[in-house]
């Protein structure tokens, strides 16, 4: 099984204060714990809302890593909020690979996995992405939003599921 997910935003900023959404963390950890070792996770960006100090959030990073590193070659696709080094996502979160996007072929179709929709001008059949959080988002309010029939947005309103 391949799990695709995005936009967890586990640590957010509210009025200059970092806040962890404990309920969301618990849900994601429970779902990751159910994955088997031969399953793969491809995360499509925005793990946090800003850089986090792994020493301050060591327990959170260790808990996430414990579940992610047991999976088969987990891939981290960078989102617009993912500003830390590749080593951070590998060392502190357990991903084996960090990319800006990746593609693969399935049933003679080329599928691009990215954080934002980037299908314009590319020779691909489908673009699976996150980034757009609300189904009512107007295209003019999100930079990089390109409405098209070939885009599949994985980012749900509350972002509490792995797909």
DABEL-V495514 format. One record per backbone hydrogen bond with DSSP energy under -0.5 kcal/mol. NH is the residue of the N-H (numbers start at 1). CO is the residue of the C=O. Records with the same first field share a line. If there is no record, write none. Layout:
NH=CO / CO
//
This chain:
3=1 / 40
5=42
7=45
8=46
9=46
10=47
12=19
14=12 / 17
17=14
19=12
21=10
22=20
25=21
26=22
27=23
28=24
29=25
30=26
31=27
32=28
33=29
34=30 / 31
35=31 / 32
39=36
40=1
42=3
43=41 / 75
44=5 / 42
49=11
54=52
56=53
57=53
58=55
61=57
62=58
63=59
64=60
65=61
66=62
67=63 / 64
68=64
69=65
71=68
72=39
73=71
75=41
76=97
77=43 / 75
78=76 / 99
82=79
83=81
89=85
90=86
91=87
92=88
93=88
94=90
95=89
96=74
97=74
99=76
102=113
104=111
106=109
109=106
111=104 / 109
112=126
113=102
114=112 / 128
115=100
122=119
124=122
125=110
126=110
127=150
128=112
129=127 / 152
130=115
132=130
133=131
137=134
141=138
142=138 / 139
143=141
145=142
146=144
151=148
152=127
153=151
154=129 / 152
156=154
163=4
//
